[in-house]
Amino acid sequence: MVTREDILVLGLTAGVVGSLVGGLMFGIGMGLVVNGAHIGWLIALPGAPVSGGLGWLLARKLAKKLA
């Protein structure tokens, strides 16, 4: 059985991990773009979907407790 605590921890963990990973990817990518390396766009643009994907994986882990 999933408790309120599990849902709260999932939300906090997904938010923190997603912000860190997405922010780092975006920051490093934009740093490369500013310095003239256009390959940085390949790092900066997928930052948001990757951070959302991490939250989705964490939610799937929690959903397995229900089954």
Phi and psi restraints in degrees (range 20) as a CNS / XPLOR table:
assign (resid 1 and name C) (resid 2 and name N)
       (resid 2 and name CA) (resid 2 and name C) 1.0 -87.0 20.0 2
assign (resid 2 and name N) (resid 2 and name CA)
       (resid 2 and name C) (resid 3 and name N) 1.0 129.8 20.0 2
assign (resid 2 and name C) (resid 3 and name N)
       (resid 3 and name CA) (resid 3 and name C) 1.0 -99.5 20.0 2
assign (resid 3 and name N) (resid 3 and name CA)
       (resid 3 and name C) (resid 4 and name N) 1.0 172.4 20.0 2
assign (resid 3 and name C) (resid 4 and name N)
       (resid 4 and name CA) (resid 4 and name C) 1.0 -62.3 20.0 2
assign (resid 4 and name N) (resid 4 and name CA)
       (resid 4 and name C) (resid 5 and name N) 1.0 -34.3 20.0 2
assign (resid 4 and name C) (resid 5 and name N)
       (resid 5 and name CA) (resid 5 and name C) 1.0 -62.9 20.0 2
assign (resid 5 and name N) (resid 5 and name CA)
       (resid 5 and name C) (resid 6 and name N) 1.0 -41.8 20.0 2
assign (resid 5 and name C) (resid 6 and name N)
       (resid 6 and name CA) (resid 6 and name C) 1.0 -61.6 20.0 2
assign (resid 6 and name N) (resid 6 and name CA)
       (resid 6 and name C) (resid 7 and name N) 1.0 -41.2 20.0 2
assign (resid 6 and name C) (resid 7 and name N)
       (resid 7 and name CA) (resid 7 and name C) 1.0 -68.0 20.0 2
assign (resid 7 and name N) (resid 7 and name CA)
       (resid 7 and name C) (resid 8 and name N) 1.0 -39.8 20.0 2
assign (resid 7 and name C) (resid 8 and name N)
       (resid 8 and name CA) (resid 8 and name C) 1.0 -63.8 20.0 2
assign (resid 8 and name N) (resid 8 and name CA)
       (resid 8 and name C) (resid 9 and name N) 1.0 -45.0 20.0 2
assign (resid 8 and name C) (resid 9 and name N)
       (resid 9 and name CA) (resid 9 and name C) 1.0 -64.4 20.0 2
assign (resid 9 and name N) (resid 9 and name CA)
       (resid 9 and name C) (resid 10 and name N) 1.0 -39.2 20.0 2
assign (resid 9 and name C) (resid 10 and name N)
       (resid 10 and name CA) (resid 10 and name C) 1.0 -60.2 20.0 2
assign (resid 10 and name N) (resid 10 and name CA)
       (resid 10 and name C) (resid 11 and name N) 1.0 -46.9 20.0 2
assign (resid 10 and name C) (resid 11 and name N)
       (resid 11 and name CA) (resid 11 and name C) 1.0 -63.2 20.0 2
assign (resid 11 and name N) (resid 11 and name CA)
       (resid 11 and name C) (resid 12 and name N) 1.0 -44.5 20.0 2
assign (resid 11 and name C) (resid 12 and name N)
       (resid 12 and name CA) (resid 12 and name C) 1.0 -65.9 20.0 2
assign (resid 12 and name N) (resid 12 and name CA)
       (resid 12 and name C) (resid 13 and name N) 1.0 -44.5 20.0 2
assign (resid 12 and name C) (resid 13 and name N)
       (resid 13 and name CA) (resid 13 and name C) 1.0 -64.2 20.0 2
assign (resid 13 and name N) (resid 13 and name CA)
       (resid 13 and name C) (resid 14 and name N) 1.0 -46.1 20.0 2
assign (resid 13 and name C) (resid 14 and name N)
       (resid 14 and name CA) (resid 14 and name C) 1.0 -62.5 20.0 2
assign (resid 14 and name N) (resid 14 and name CA)
       (resid 14 and name C) (resid 15 and name N) 1.0 -39.5 20.0 2
assign (resid 14 and name C) (resid 15 and name N)
       (resid 15 and name CA) (resid 15 and name C) 1.0 -65.7 20.0 2
assign (resid 15 and name N) (resid 15 and name CA)
       (resid 15 and name C) (resid 16 and name N) 1.0 -46.0 20.0 2
assign (resid 15 and name C) (resid 16 and name N)
       (resid 16 and name CA) (resid 16 and name C) 1.0 -68.8 20.0 2
assign (resid 16 and name N) (resid 16 and name CA)
       (resid 16 and name C) (resid 17 and name N) 1.0 -49.4 20.0 2
assign (resid 16 and name C) (resid 17 and name N)
       (resid 17 and name CA) (resid 17 and name C) 1.0 -64.1 20.0 2
assign (resid 17 and name N) (resid 17 and name CA)
       (resid 17 and name C) (resid 18 and name N) 1.0 -43.5 20.0 2
assign (resid 17 and name C) (resid 18 and name N)
       (resid 18 and name CA) (resid 18 and name C) 1.0 -62.6 20.0 2
assign (resid 18 and name N) (resid 18 and name CA)
       (resid 18 and name C) (resid 19 and name N) 1.0 -41.8 20.0 2
assign (resid 18 and name C) (resid 19 and name N)
       (resid 19 and name CA) (resid 19 and name C) 1.0 -65.2 20.0 2
assign (resid 19 and name N) (resid 19 and name CA)
       (resid 19 and name C) (resid 20 and name N) 1.0 -42.7 20.0 2
assign (resid 19 and name C) (resid 20 and name N)
       (resid 20 and name CA) (resid 20 and name C) 1.0 -66.1 20.0 2
assign (resid 20 and name N) (resid 20 and name CA)
       (resid 20 and name C) (resid 21 and name N) 1.0 -48.9 20.0 2
assign (resid 20 and name C) (resid 21 and name N)
       (resid 21 and name CA) (resid 21 and name C) 1.0 -67.5 20.0 2
assign (resid 21 and name N) (resid 21 and name CA)
       (resid 21 and name C) (resid 22 and name N) 1.0 -48.6 20.0 2
assign (resid 21 and name C) (resid 22 and name N)
       (resid 22 and name CA) (resid 22 and name C) 1.0 -62.8 20.0 2
assign (resid 22 and name N) (resid 22 and name CA)
       (resid 22 and name C) (resid 23 and name N) 1.0 -42.1 20.0 2
assign (resid 22 and name C) (resid 23 and name N)
       (resid 23 and name CA) (resid 23 and name C) 1.0 -65.4 20.0 2
assign (resid 23 and name N) (resid 23 and name CA)
       (resid 23 and name C) (resid 24 and name N) 1.0 -40.9 20.0 2
assign (resid 23 and name C) (resid 24 and name N)
       (resid 24 and name CA) (resid 24 and name C) 1.0 -65.9 20.0 2
assign (resid 24 and name N) (resid 24 and name CA)
       (resid 24 and name C) (resid 25 and name N) 1.0 -42.9 20.0 2
assign (resid 24 and name C) (resid 25 and name N)
       (resid 25 and name CA) (resid 25 and name C) 1.0 -62.1 20.0 2
assign (resid 25 and name N) (resid 25 and name CA)
       (resid 25 and name C) (resid 26 and name N) 1.0 -44.8 20.0 2
assign (resid 25 and name C) (resid 26 and name N)
       (resid 26 and name CA) (resid 26 and name C) 1.0 -65.4 20.0 2
assign (resid 26 and name N) (resid 26 and name CA)
       (resid 26 and name C) (resid 27 and name N) 1.0 -44.0 20.0 2
assign (resid 26 and name C) (resid 27 and name N)
       (resid 27 and name CA) (resid 27 and name C) 1.0 -64.6 20.0 2
assign (resid 27 and name N) (resid 27 and name CA)
       (resid 27 and name C) (resid 28 and name N) 1.0 -44.5 20.0 2
assign (resid 27 and name C) (resid 28 and name N)
       (resid 28 and name CA) (resid 28 and name C) 1.0 -66.4 20.0 2
assign (resid 28 and name N) (resid 28 and name CA)
       (resid 28 and name C) (resid 29 and name N) 1.0 -42.9 20.0 2
assign (resid 28 and name C) (resid 29 and name N)
       (resid 29 and name CA) (resid 29 and name C) 1.0 -62.2 20.0 2
assign (resid 29 and name N) (resid 29 and name CA)
       (resid 29 and name C) (resid 30 and name N) 1.0 -44.9 20.0 2
assign (resid 29 and name C) (resid 30 and name N)
       (resid 30 and name CA) (resid 30 and name C) 1.0 -68.8 20.0 2
assign (resid 30 and name N) (resid 30 and name CA)
       (resid 30 and name C) (resid 31 and name N) 1.0 -31.9 20.0 2
assign (resid 30 and name C) (resid 31 and name N)
       (resid 31 and name CA) (resid 31 and name C) 1.0 -61.9 20.0 2
assign (resid 31 and name N) (resid 31 and name CA)
       (resid 31 and name C) (resid 32 and name N) 1.0 -40.2 20.0 2
assign (resid 31 and name C) (resid 32 and name N)
       (resid 32 and name CA) (resid 32 and name C) 1.0 -67.3 20.0 2
assign (resid 32 and name N) (resid 32 and name CA)
       (resid 32 and name C) (resid 33 and name N) 1.0 -40.6 20.0 2
assign (resid 32 and name C) (resid 33 and name N)
       (resid 33 and name CA) (resid 33 and name C) 1.0 -64.6 20.0 2
assign (resid 33 and name N) (resid 33 and name CA)
       (resid 33 and name C) (resid 34 and name N) 1.0 -42.2 20.0 2
assign (resid 33 and name C) (resid 34 and name N)
       (resid 34 and name CA) (resid 34 and name C) 1.0 -63.4 20.0 2
assign (resid 34 and name N) (resid 34 and name CA)
       (resid 34 and name C) (resid 35 and name N) 1.0 -32.4 20.0 2
assign (resid 34 and name C) (resid 35 and name N)
       (resid 35 and name CA) (resid 35 and name C) 1.0 -86.2 20.0 2
assign (resid 35 and name N) (resid 35 and name CA)
       (resid 35 and name C) (resid 36 and name N) 1.0 7.0 20.0 2
assign (resid 35 and name C) (resid 36 and name N)
       (resid 36 and name CA) (resid 36 and name C) 1.0 97.4 20.0 2
assign (resid 36 and name N) (resid 36 and name CA)
       (resid 36 and name C) (resid 37 and name N) 1.0 0.7 20.0 2
assign (resid 36 and name C) (resid 37 and name N)
       (resid 37 and name CA) (resid 37 and name C) 1.0 -95.4 20.0 2
assign (resid 37 and name N) (resid 37 and name CA)
       (resid 37 and name C) (resid 38 and name N) 1.0 100.5 20.0 2
assign (resid 37 and name C) (resid 38 and name N)
       (resid 38 and name CA) (resid 38 and name C) 1.0 -69.8 20.0 2
assign (resid 38 and name N) (resid 38 and name CA)
       (resid 38 and name C) (resid 39 and name N) 1.0 -10.6 20.0 2
assign (resid 38 and name C) (resid 39 and name N)
       (resid 39 and name CA) (resid 39 and name C) 1.0 -65.0 20.0 2
assign (resid 39 and name N) (resid 39 and name CA)
       (resid 39 and name C) (resid 40 and name N) 1.0 -16.3 20.0 2
assign (resid 39 and name C) (resid 40 and name N)
       (resid 40 and name CA) (resid 40 and name C) 1.0 -61.2 20.0 2
assign (resid 40 and name N) (resid 40 and name CA)
       (resid 40 and name C) (resid 41 and name N) 1.0 -24.7 20.0 2
assign (resid 40 and name C) (resid 41 and name N)
       (resid 41 and name CA) (resid 41 and name C) 1.0 -63.0 20.0 2
assign (resid 41 and name N) (resid 41 and name CA)
       (resid 41 and name C) (resid 42 and name N) 1.0 -30.9 20.0 2
assign (resid 41 and name C) (resid 42 and name N)
       (resid 42 and name CA) (resid 42 and name C) 1.0 -69.7 20.0 2
assign (resid 42 and name N) (resid 42 and name CA)
       (resid 42 and name C) (resid 43 and name N) 1.0 -18.9 20.0 2
assign (resid 42 and name C) (resid 43 and name N)
       (resid 43 and name CA) (resid 43 and name C) 1.0 -94.9 20.0 2
assign (resid 43 and name N) (resid 43 and name CA)
       (resid 43 and name C) (resid 44 and name N) 1.0 -38.7 20.0 2
assign (resid 43 and name C) (resid 44 and name N)
       (resid 44 and name CA) (resid 44 and name C) 1.0 -73.9 20.0 2
assign (resid 44 and name N) (resid 44 and name CA)
       (resid 44 and name C) (resid 45 and name N) 1.0 -43.0 20.0 2
assign (resid 44 and name C) (resid 45 and name N)
       (resid 45 and name CA) (resid 45 and name C) 1.0 -67.6 20.0 2
assign (resid 45 and name N) (resid 45 and name CA)
       (resid 45 and name C) (resid 46 and name N) 1.0 -39.7 20.0 2
assign (resid 45 and name C) (resid 46 and name N)
       (resid 46 and name CA) (resid 46 and name C) 1.0 -82.2 20.0 2
assign (resid 46 and name N) (resid 46 and name CA)
       (resid 46 and name C) (resid 47 and name N) 1.0 11.5 20.0 2
assign (resid 46 and name C) (resid 47 and name N)
       (resid 47 and name CA) (resid 47 and name C) 1.0 -60.9 20.0 2
assign (resid 47 and name N) (resid 47 and name CA)
       (resid 47 and name C) (resid 48 and name N) 1.0 -45.2 20.0 2
assign (resid 47 and name C) (resid 48 and name N)
       (resid 48 and name CA) (resid 48 and name C) 1.0 -68.2 20.0 2
assign (resid 48 and name N) (resid 48 and name CA)
       (resid 48 and name C) (resid 49 and name N) 1.0 -47.2 20.0 2
assign (resid 48 and name C) (resid 49 and name N)
       (resid 49 and name CA) (resid 49 and name C) 1.0 -63.1 20.0 2
assign (resid 49 and name N) (resid 49 and name CA)
       (resid 49 and name C) (resid 50 and name N) 1.0 -34.1 20.0 2
assign (resid 49 and name C) (resid 50 and name N)
       (resid 50 and name CA) (resid 50 and name C) 1.0 -67.1 20.0 2
assign (resid 50 and name N) (resid 50 and name CA)
       (resid 50 and name C) (resid 51 and name N) 1.0 -41.9 20.0 2
assign (resid 50 and name C) (resid 51 and name N)
       (resid 51 and name CA) (resid 51 and name C) 1.0 -67.6 20.0 2
assign (resid 51 and name N) (resid 51 and name CA)
       (resid 51 and name C) (resid 52 and name N) 1.0 -36.0 20.0 2
assign (resid 51 and name C) (resid 52 and name N)
       (resid 52 and name CA) (resid 52 and name C) 1.0 -67.1 20.0 2
assign (resid 52 and name N) (resid 52 and name CA)
       (resid 52 and name C) (resid 53 and name N) 1.0 -36.5 20.0 2
assign (resid 52 and name C) (resid 53 and name N)
       (resid 53 and name CA) (resid 53 and name C) 1.0 -64.1 20.0 2
assign (resid 53 and name N) (resid 53 and name CA)
       (resid 53 and name C) (resid 54 and name N) 1.0 -35.5 20.0 2
assign (resid 53 and name C) (resid 54 and name N)
       (resid 54 and name CA) (resid 54 and name C) 1.0 -65.4 20.0 2
assign (resid 54 and name N) (resid 54 and name CA)
       (resid 54 and name C) (resid 55 and name N) 1.0 -40.3 20.0 2
assign (resid 54 and name C) (resid 55 and name N)
       (resid 55 and name CA) (resid 55 and name C) 1.0 -63.8 20.0 2
assign (resid 55 and name N) (resid 55 and name CA)
       (resid 55 and name C) (resid 56 and name N) 1.0 -38.7 20.0 2
assign (resid 55 and name C) (resid 56 and name N)
       (resid 56 and name CA) (resid 56 and name C) 1.0 -63.6 20.0 2
assign (resid 56 and name N) (resid 56 and name CA)
       (resid 56 and name C) (resid 57 and name N) 1.0 -42.3 20.0 2
assign (resid 56 and name C) (resid 57 and name N)
       (resid 57 and name CA) (resid 57 and name C) 1.0 -64.0 20.0 2
assign (resid 57 and name N) (resid 57 and name CA)
       (resid 57 and name C) (resid 58 and name N) 1.0 -39.6 20.0 2
assign (resid 57 and name C) (resid 58 and name N)
       (resid 58 and name CA) (resid 58 and name C) 1.0 -64.6 20.0 2
assign (resid 58 and name N) (resid 58 and name CA)
       (resid 58 and name C) (resid 59 and name N) 1.0 -38.9 20.0 2
assign (resid 58 and name C) (resid 59 and name N)
       (resid 59 and name CA) (resid 59 and name C) 1.0 -67.2 20.0 2
assign (resid 59 and name N) (resid 59 and name CA)
       (resid 59 and name C) (resid 60 and name N) 1.0 -36.6 20.0 2
assign (resid 59 and name C) (resid 60 and name N)
       (resid 60 and name CA) (resid 60 and name C) 1.0 -64.7 20.0 2
assign (resid 60 and name N) (resid 60 and name CA)
       (resid 60 and name C) (resid 61 and name N) 1.0 -37.7 20.0 2
assign (resid 60 and name C) (resid 61 and name N)
       (resid 61 and name CA) (resid 61 and name C) 1.0 -62.2 20.0 2
assign (resid 61 and name N) (resid 61 and name CA)
       (resid 61 and name C) (resid 62 and name N) 1.0 -41.1 20.0 2
assign (resid 61 and name C) (resid 62 and name N)
       (resid 62 and name CA) (resid 62 and name C) 1.0 -69.1 20.0 2
assign (resid 62 and name N) (resid 62 and name CA)
       (resid 62 and name C) (resid 63 and name N) 1.0 -36.8 20.0 2
assign (resid 62 and name C) (resid 63 and name N)
       (resid 63 and name CA) (resid 63 and name C) 1.0 -67.0 20.0 2
assign (resid 63 and name N) (resid 63 and name CA)
       (resid 63 and name C) (resid 64 and name N) 1.0 -27.6 20.0 2
assign (resid 63 and name C) (resid 64 and name N)
       (resid 64 and name CA) (resid 64 and name C) 1.0 -65.6 20.0 2
assign (resid 64 and name N) (resid 64 and name CA)
       (resid 64 and name C) (resid 65 and name N) 1.0 -23.4 20.0 2
assign (resid 64 and name C) (resid 65 and name N)
       (resid 65 and name CA) (resid 65 and name C) 1.0 -68.1 20.0 2
assign (resid 65 and name N) (resid 65 and name CA)
       (resid 65 and name C) (resid 66 and name N) 1.0 -26.6 20.0 2
assign (resid 65 and name C) (resid 66 and name N)
       (resid 66 and name CA) (resid 66 and name C) 1.0 -72.1 20.0 2
assign (resid 66 and name N) (resid 66 and name CA)
       (resid 66 and name C) (resid 67 and name N) 1.0 -31.5 20.0 2
